[in-house]
Amino acid sequence: MSWEIEYKKKLRTPDEALRSVQSGMRVYIQPGCAEPETLVEALMRRGPAVQDVEIVHMMTFGAAPYVSPEMAGHFRHNAVFIGANVRDAINDGRADYTPIYLSEIEGLFESGAMPIDVALIEVSPPDSHGYCSFGVGVDTTLTAAKCAHFVVAQVNDQMPRTYGDSFIHVNDIDAVVESSRPLCAMKRPAITDLHVAIARNVASLIEDGSVLQTGIGGIPDAVLPFLMDRKDLGIHSELVSDGAISLIEAGVVTGARKNFKPRKIILGFALGSKRLFEFVDNNPIFEFHPTSYTNDPALIARNDKMVAINSALQIDLTGQVCSDSIGNQFYSGIGGQVDFLRGASRSKGGKPIIAISSTAKDGAISRIVPMLSPGAGVVTSRGLIRYVVTEYGVAYLFGKSIRERAKALIEIAHPKFKDELYAYCEETKWLQRPLAAQTAVTR
């Protein structure tokens, strides 16, 4: 087979392969649990020999030594979604953040607005036809590899083989580095009583036959166990985590009622543990696609009863949602929140949901606020917001006036902050607190 000859010709040591990175280039690194750690380690060894190399990626779970102070001048990271391993560097000014919808990242590569010189990817070994699978991370990587001038592939025999638009041929790879190492696993978040209380309210909105999108974190993971009595749920999401396995094995997630891609779980990447990686391996129920596909609001909307569950850091009394920063300190990214809220809002019977705890910092501050903190960015506008859920209930804001919105949000705020929220509304003449509440305050 001719591809086998080509494959052997392209075999390199990690350090040989990374000589492709020259000063002034832009390097893309595959994100999530598919981060090619062997290549990243070699990139760091390459560091002293290069200057002004820009590194672009979404959230990664491995180390990010290129953002350390001693790498200044050699590497500078540009995050299109911020992970914990680069957050301090961004807020210290040693790295950059580009706010963008996940659905539009690949357009930067394709248009030439953000050309990729070298793509560092991790794939499965080639099959009998010479195709390697992107495994747990198609996301923005397939497109980055198509657009890059030079593709370095870490071929890892521990990478699952997944289905969908999930393959690259050996002929489209420029250098191959073989490895055998565990993928970057994501630790499951601890689920608290607070998460459970919020999740119970979210689950009350999910009907049989709904199609789910969930983000990362304790609240989405806490929702899934409350759905064990539902029937024929589907999944169309940018990501899937370990929590979905129990629902699939129990026959709750079947996709049988999906009117778009029935019986298939549509996703861009998997974030989780070795158990999840083994579960998606050669499993035809999972259909991986680029993020530009999974997060396309028009495609999302083709799913009837689309339920999008996302979280936030703050929401003001008019319905403006901040989810990428804490004041002027950047925290995560726009991500897929707006993509999925827009898609779910256009879906027949769809439900776009923002699920948050009513307080932060152990109850010291309210997440429902009169105004967003100075410097906070509006990720989801007040015109798009539909359902807001806290541990105190559900507020439905679509088509509501500012007065009605403020009242609904105050009702699901933590009780100890309700008086100051009402006081703000009285000052702005939006709303007066109920007479009973005024009487209670004066006693």
NORQUI-V236177 format. One record per residue. N is the residue number from 1. RES is the residue in one letter. PSI is psi in radians with two decimals (999 if undefined). BURIAL is + if it has 9 or more other C-alpha atoms within 8 Angstrom, else -. D_LAST is the distance of its C-alpha to the last C-alpha in Angstrom with 2 decimals. Layout:
BEGIN
n->(N/N)
res->(RES/RES)
psi->(PSI/PSI)
burial->(BURIAL/BURIAL)
d_last->(D_LAST/D_LAST)
END
This chain:
BEGIN
n->(1/2/3/4/5/6/7/8/9/10/11/12/13/14/15/16/17/18/19/20/21/22/23/24/25/26/27/28/29/30/31/32/33/34/35/36/37/38/39/40/41/42/43/44/45/46/47/48/49/50/51/52/53/54/55/56/57/58/59/60/61/62/63/64/65/66/67/68/69/70/71/72/73/74/75/76/77/78/79/80/81/82/83/84/85/86/87/88/89/90/91/92/93/94/95/96/97/98/99/100/101/102/103/104/105/106/107/108/109/110/111/112/113/114/115/116/117/118/119/120/121/122/123/124/125/126/127/128/129/130/131/132/133/134/135/136/137/138/139/140/141/142/143/144/145/146/147/148/149/150/151/152/153/154/155/156/157/158/159/160/161/162/163/164/165/166/167/168/169/170/171/172/173/174/175/176/177/178/179/180/181/182/183/184/185/186/187/188/189/190/191/192/193/194/195/196/197/198/199/200/201/202/203/204/205/206/207/208/209/210/211/212/213/214/215/216/217/218/219/220/221/222/223/224/225/226/227/228/229/230/231/232/233/234/235/236/237/238/239/240/241/242/243/244/245/246/247/248/249/250/251/252/253/254/255/256/257/258/259/260/261/262/263/264/265/266/267/268/269/270/271/272/273/274/275/276/277/278/279/280/281/282/283/284/285/286/287/288/289/290/291/292/293/294/295/296/297/298/299/300/301/302/303/304/305/306/307/308/309/310/311/312/313/314/315/316/317/318/319/320/321/322/323/324/325/326/327/328/329/330/331/332/333/334/335/336/337/338/339/340/341/342/343/344/345/346/347/348/349/350/351/352/353/354/355/356/357/358/359/360/361/362/363/364/365/366/367/368/369/370/371/372/373/374/375/376/377/378/379/380/381/382/383/384/385/386/387/388/389/390/391/392/393/394/395/396/397/398/399/400/401/402/403/404/405/406/407/408/409/410/411/412/413/414/415/416/417/418/419/420/421/422/423/424/425/426/427/428/429/430/431/432/433/434/435/436/437/438/439/440/441/442/443)
res->(M/S/W/E/I/E/Y/K/K/K/L/R/T/P/D/E/A/L/R/S/V/Q/S/G/M/R/V/Y/I/Q/P/G/C/A/E/P/E/T/L/V/E/A/L/M/R/R/G/P/A/V/Q/D/V/E/I/V/H/M/M/T/F/G/A/A/P/Y/V/S/P/E/M/A/G/H/F/R/H/N/A/V/F/I/G/A/N/V/R/D/A/I/N/D/G/R/A/D/Y/T/P/I/Y/L/S/E/I/E/G/L/F/E/S/G/A/M/P/I/D/V/A/L/I/E/V/S/P/P/D/S/H/G/Y/C/S/F/G/V/G/V/D/T/T/L/T/A/A/K/C/A/H/F/V/V/A/Q/V/N/D/Q/M/P/R/T/Y/G/D/S/F/I/H/V/N/D/I/D/A/V/V/E/S/S/R/P/L/C/A/M/K/R/P/A/I/T/D/L/H/V/A/I/A/R/N/V/A/S/L/I/E/D/G/S/V/L/Q/T/G/I/G/G/I/P/D/A/V/L/P/F/L/M/D/R/K/D/L/G/I/H/S/E/L/V/S/D/G/A/I/S/L/I/E/A/G/V/V/T/G/A/R/K/N/F/K/P/R/K/I/I/L/G/F/A/L/G/S/K/R/L/F/E/F/V/D/N/N/P/I/F/E/F/H/P/T/S/Y/T/N/D/P/A/L/I/A/R/N/D/K/M/V/A/I/N/S/A/L/Q/I/D/L/T/G/Q/V/C/S/D/S/I/G/N/Q/F/Y/S/G/I/G/G/Q/V/D/F/L/R/G/A/S/R/S/K/G/G/K/P/I/I/A/I/S/S/T/A/K/D/G/A/I/S/R/I/V/P/M/L/S/P/G/A/G/V/V/T/S/R/G/L/I/R/Y/V/V/T/E/Y/G/V/A/Y/L/F/G/K/S/I/R/E/R/A/K/A/L/I/E/I/A/H/P/K/F/K/D/E/L/Y/A/Y/C/E/E/T/K/W/L/Q/R/P/L/A/A/Q/T/A/V/T/R)
psi->(2.25/-0.56/-0.51/-0.64/-0.79/-0.73/-0.83/-0.61/-0.49/-0.06/2.29/2.78/2.80/-0.74/-0.61/-0.76/-0.64/-0.02/-0.23/-0.32/2.07/2.85/2.46/0.00/2.89/2.22/2.25/2.37/2.25/2.32/-3.01/-2.55/-0.12/0.26/2.24/1.46/-0.61/-0.69/-0.64/-0.72/-0.72/-0.60/-0.67/-0.64/-0.45/-0.36/-0.88/-0.34/-0.08/2.81/2.57/0.80/2.18/2.32/2.18/2.33/2.91/-2.83/2.32/2.78/-0.14/-2.98/2.72/1.13/-0.29/-0.20/0.05/2.64/-0.62/-0.21/-0.03/2.34/-0.48/-0.88/2.58/2.18/2.49/1.87/2.24/-0.10/2.28/2.23/2.95/-0.50/-0.17/-0.02/-0.82/-0.71/-0.67/-0.79/-0.25/-0.04/0.17/-0.07/2.92/2.80/2.23/1.85/2.23/2.56/2.46/-0.60/-0.28/-0.01/-0.80/-0.47/-0.51/-0.68/-0.80/-0.59/-0.29/0.01/-0.54/1.28/2.49/2.15/-0.86/2.27/2.20/2.01/2.85/2.24/2.94/2.87/2.66/2.57/-3.00/-0.24/0.02/0.25/2.25/2.52/2.47/-0.08/-2.11/0.04/1.42/-0.91/-2.10/0.06/-0.70/-0.78/-0.70/-0.70/-0.64/-0.61/-0.34/2.59/-0.48/2.24/2.13/2.13/2.18/1.88/1.89/2.10/-0.06/0.03/2.22/2.76/2.09/2.81/2.98/-2.61/1.20/0.43/2.62/2.40/2.62/-0.61/-0.38/0.15/2.39/-0.56/2.42/2.27/1.99/2.50/2.89/1.73/2.64/2.59/2.83/1.95/2.63/2.22/2.38/2.33/2.57/2.31/2.10/2.99/-0.58/-0.79/-0.73/-0.72/-0.73/-0.77/-0.66/-0.70/-0.66/-0.79/-0.49/-0.31/-0.14/2.09/2.90/2.47/0.03/2.70/2.22/2.49/2.23/2.60/-2.69/2.50/3.11/-0.65/-0.92/-0.73/-0.59/-0.41/-0.70/-0.74/-0.41/-0.06/0.15/-0.31/0.06/2.91/2.42/0.81/2.74/2.97/2.22/1.86/2.70/-0.47/2.74/2.45/-3.10/-0.57/-0.41/-0.39/-0.80/-0.69/-0.62/-0.82/-0.53/-0.06/0.25/-0.80/1.90/-0.45/0.21/-0.49/0.02/2.28/-0.18/2.09/1.01/2.57/0.10/2.45/2.00/2.20/2.86/-0.56/2.78/2.27/2.03/-2.53/3.13/-0.59/-0.73/-0.74/-0.71/-0.55/-0.63/-0.23/2.09/0.54/1.88/-0.14/-0.44/2.25/1.83/2.47/2.83/2.70/-0.54/-0.37/-0.94/-0.56/0.18/1.98/-0.59/-0.68/-0.69/-0.75/-0.31/-0.28/2.04/2.62/0.71/2.14/1.98/2.12/1.98/2.84/3.09/2.95/-0.60/2.67/2.33/3.03/-0.13/-0.18/0.10/2.35/2.24/2.20/0.07/-0.08/2.73/1.75/-2.24/0.21/2.02/2.39/-0.80/-1.68/3.02/-0.68/-2.57/0.15/-0.91/-0.67/-0.86/-0.58/-0.70/-0.79/-0.79/-0.57/-0.41/-0.13/2.51/2.00/0.24/2.75/1.80/2.16/2.31/2.09/2.11/2.73/2.63/-0.38/2.94/2.99/0.92/0.69/0.09/-0.52/2.68/2.45/-0.38/2.02/2.71/-0.80/2.58/2.64/2.59/2.26/-0.23/2.46/2.48/1.96/-0.86/2.16/2.85/-0.36/-0.36/-0.38/2.45/-1.41/2.36/2.26/2.28/-3.08/-0.21/0.01/-2.86/2.28/2.25/2.07/-0.22/2.29/0.13/2.59/2.94/-0.73/-0.80/-0.65/-0.84/-0.77/-0.79/-0.68/-0.64/-0.60/-0.46/0.17/2.88/2.37/-0.60/-0.20/-0.01/-0.67/-0.76/-0.52/-0.75/-0.69/-0.70/-0.74/-0.60/-0.66/-0.67/-0.05/0.44/-0.63/2.54/2.50/2.66/2.57/-0.70/-0.68/-0.65/-0.75/-0.69/-0.62/-0.64/-0.28/999)
burial->(-/-/+/-/-/+/+/-/-/+/+/+/-/+/+/-/+/+/-/-/+/+/-/+/+/+/+/+/+/+/+/+/+/+/+/+/-/+/+/-/-/+/+/+/-/+/+/-/-/+/+/+/+/+/+/+/+/+/+/+/+/-/-/-/-/+/+/+/-/-/+/+/-/+/+/+/+/+/+/+/+/+/+/-/+/+/+/-/+/+/+/-/-/+/+/+/+/-/-/+/+/+/+/+/+/+/-/+/+/+/-/-/-/-/+/+/+/+/+/+/+/+/+/+/+/+/-/-/-/+/+/+/+/+/+/+/+/+/+/+/+/+/+/+/+/-/+/+/-/+/+/+/+/+/+/+/+/+/+/+/+/+/+/-/+/+/+/+/+/+/-/-/+/+/+/+/+/-/+/-/-/-/+/+/+/+/-/-/-/-/+/-/-/-/+/+/+/+/+/+/+/+/+/-/-/-/-/-/+/+/+/+/+/+/+/-/-/+/+/+/+/+/+/+/-/+/+/+/-/+/+/+/+/+/+/+/+/+/+/+/+/+/+/+/+/-/+/+/-/-/+/+/+/+/+/+/+/+/-/-/-/+/+/+/+/+/+/+/+/+/+/+/+/-/-/+/+/-/-/+/+/-/+/-/-/+/+/+/+/+/+/+/+/+/+/+/+/-/+/+/+/+/+/+/+/+/+/+/+/+/+/+/+/+/+/+/+/-/+/+/+/+/+/+/+/+/+/-/-/+/+/+/+/+/+/+/+/+/+/+/+/+/+/+/+/-/+/+/-/+/+/+/+/+/+/+/+/+/+/+/-/-/-/-/-/+/+/+/+/+/-/+/-/-/-/+/+/+/+/+/+/+/-/+/+/+/+/+/+/+/+/+/+/+/+/-/+/+/-/-/-/+/+/+/+/+/+/+/+/+/+/+/+/+/-/-/+/+/-/-/+/+/+/+/+/+/-/-/-/+/+/+/+/-/-/-/-/+/-/-/-/-/-)
d_last->(87.01/86.79/83.08/83.79/86.22/83.67/80.99/83.26/84.15/80.49/79.68/78.48/76.95/73.35/74.54/77.34/75.01/72.52/75.26/74.50/71.46/72.57/70.88/68.80/68.35/65.26/64.86/62.79/61.59/60.75/57.08/55.04/56.79/60.14/60.24/63.90/63.35/67.07/67.44/64.38/65.87/69.15/67.40/66.03/69.56/70.62/68.00/70.13/72.79/70.61/68.45/65.69/65.33/62.23/60.76/58.79/56.92/53.74/51.84/54.20/53.70/56.59/56.86/56.85/58.96/59.89/56.54/57.11/57.63/61.32/61.92/60.98/63.87/65.26/62.47/59.35/57.10/55.66/52.98/52.45/49.73/48.36/48.64/47.31/50.80/50.93/47.29/47.55/50.87/49.46/46.52/48.94/51.22/54.08/53.79/52.82/50.56/51.61/48.82/50.43/49.97/51.83/53.84/55.30/56.33/59.79/60.42/60.42/63.28/65.22/65.01/66.03/62.83/62.40/65.92/66.34/69.32/68.99/66.96/66.40/65.89/66.02/67.83/69.53/73.30/75.34/76.31/79.90/79.57/78.30/74.64/71.87/68.35/65.25/63.74/59.99/59.56/61.02/57.95/59.19/62.13/64.74/64.48/64.50/67.66/69.29/68.61/69.38/72.74/73.06/71.50/71.40/70.62/69.67/71.24/69.38/70.66/67.15/65.77/65.35/67.30/64.99/65.73/65.01/65.65/65.79/69.27/71.32/75.11/76.94/78.81/75.56/74.84/76.54/76.10/75.36/73.95/74.03/71.44/70.05/66.54/63.24/60.95/57.73/55.24/51.52/49.35/47.04/43.40/41.36/39.19/35.75/33.26/31.32/34.54/35.06/31.66/32.34/35.93/35.05/33.21/36.15/38.67/37.13/38.42/41.98/44.47/47.99/50.47/48.05/49.48/47.42/46.97/44.93/44.52/44.46/41.78/39.72/37.98/41.28/42.92/40.08/40.40/44.06/43.86/41.56/44.42/47.04/46.89/47.52/50.97/53.18/50.84/52.46/51.94/52.52/50.99/51.84/51.63/51.71/50.62/51.30/48.56/50.71/53.53/51.94/51.18/54.77/56.33/54.30/55.55/52.11/53.19/56.43/56.17/58.03/55.92/55.88/57.58/58.16/60.10/59.74/59.96/59.60/56.79/56.75/55.66/56.54/56.07/55.09/52.73/52.74/54.89/58.55/57.77/56.71/59.75/62.03/60.31/60.95/64.50/66.96/64.27/65.00/61.57/60.29/61.36/60.66/60.65/59.98/56.41/57.53/58.22/55.35/52.78/54.38/51.66/54.41/55.70/52.25/51.54/54.70/52.89/51.20/47.78/47.48/44.27/43.56/41.01/40.15/37.53/35.92/34.30/31.71/30.80/29.03/26.94/30.15/32.02/34.19/35.21/36.41/38.45/41.16/39.48/36.61/36.20/39.79/40.91/42.97/42.29/44.24/45.49/45.20/47.19/47.53/43.97/44.74/48.12/46.69/43.63/46.05/48.46/45.94/44.48/48.03/48.82/49.13/46.09/45.05/41.61/40.78/37.93/35.98/34.54/32.27/29.80/26.26/26.36/29.11/29.91/28.47/25.11/24.81/25.09/24.52/27.71/26.04/25.60/25.12/28.68/31.38/32.09/34.68/38.10/37.02/39.46/38.79/40.90/39.73/38.92/36.17/38.99/40.19/37.02/36.65/34.76/32.17/31.37/28.99/28.13/25.22/27.56/29.85/29.33/32.31/32.61/36.12/36.43/32.72/31.46/29.43/26.33/27.17/28.00/24.82/22.78/25.15/25.10/21.34/21.39/23.84/22.33/20.84/17.15/16.32/17.89/16.57/13.90/16.75/19.13/17.14/16.75/20.52/21.20/19.35/21.36/24.52/23.74/24.54/21.48/18.00/15.33/14.85/12.62/10.96/10.26/8.95/6.47/5.50/5.60/3.81/0.00)
END
